[in-house]
Amino acid sequence: MAIELYLVRHGETEENAANILQGNLPGHLNEKGREQARQTAEELQDISFDIMYCSDLKRCVDTADIINQRLGVLVKYTPLLRERDWGPLTGQKIKCAIAMIDEHAESVESMFARAKTFLCQMTESEEGRTVLVVSHGLFCRVLQGACLGKTIREIPRMENAEVRHLTLTPPYSFSSEDEETGITAD
């Protein structure tokens, strides 16, 4: 049976507004981010979710808490849904950091492996259910890429608190991206 998977990027944070590369920093929702989460809750209120999975980083936990005030579903927190670990670039201004991606940053291949692990675990227990995932912009794109057999570059950027819907049908097959070539492979 198919799984209806809804992906939500966390609401805007103070760090987003300041163009800071957050990675595995907790992040702090600003008022706009809290309002975005409330609007997302309204958008999702007519969908009967069976469970919510959420990154264990504060900006996602806070977004999920606001959404769940309206939805009232069981939430499972997992580090598998964290944003890319940018290594020593974490906390830097995005413009400066992007120009010098560090070898200590989590690789694209590693992110896809983490996404694949999450998706395999989730599909084992959630078949036939409607699942909400609250995660991070880049990692939501990795999840979509793994489900659709695409590279990160082929998945459009997600806005804060944006919702994307995927229907996963068995047999489940998730791909990974080869960072060197940008080619996807099962």
Stockholm file with secondary structure:
# STOCKHOLM 1.0

chainA/1-186         MAIELYLVRHGETEENAANILQGNLPGHLNEKGREQARQTAEELQDISFDIMYCSDLKRCVDTADIINQRLGVLVKYTPLLRERDWGPLTGQKIKCAIAMIDEHAESVESMFARAKTFLCQMTESEEGRTVLVVSHGLFCRVLQGACLGKTIREIPRMENAEVRHLTLTPPYSFSSEDEETGITAD
#=GR chainA/1-186 SS CCEEEEEEECCCBHHHHTTBCCTTSCCCBCHHHHHHHHHHHHHHTTSCCSEEEEESSHHHHHHHHHHHHHHCCCEEEEGGGCCCCCGGGTTSBHHHHHTTCCTTSCCHHHHHHHHHHHHHHHHHHHTTSEEEEEECHHHHHHHHHHHHTCCGGGSCCCCTTCEEEEEECSSCCCCEECTTTCCEEC
#=GC SS_cons         CCEEEEEEECCCBHHHHTTBCCTTSCCCBCHHHHHHHHHHHHHHTTSCCSEEEEESSHHHHHHHHHHHHHHCCCEEEEGGGCCCCCGGGTTSBHHHHHTTCCTTSCCHHHHHHHHHHHHHHHHHHHTTSEEEEEECHHHHHHHHHHHHTCCGGGSCCCCTTCEEEEEECSSCCCCEECTTTCCEEC
//
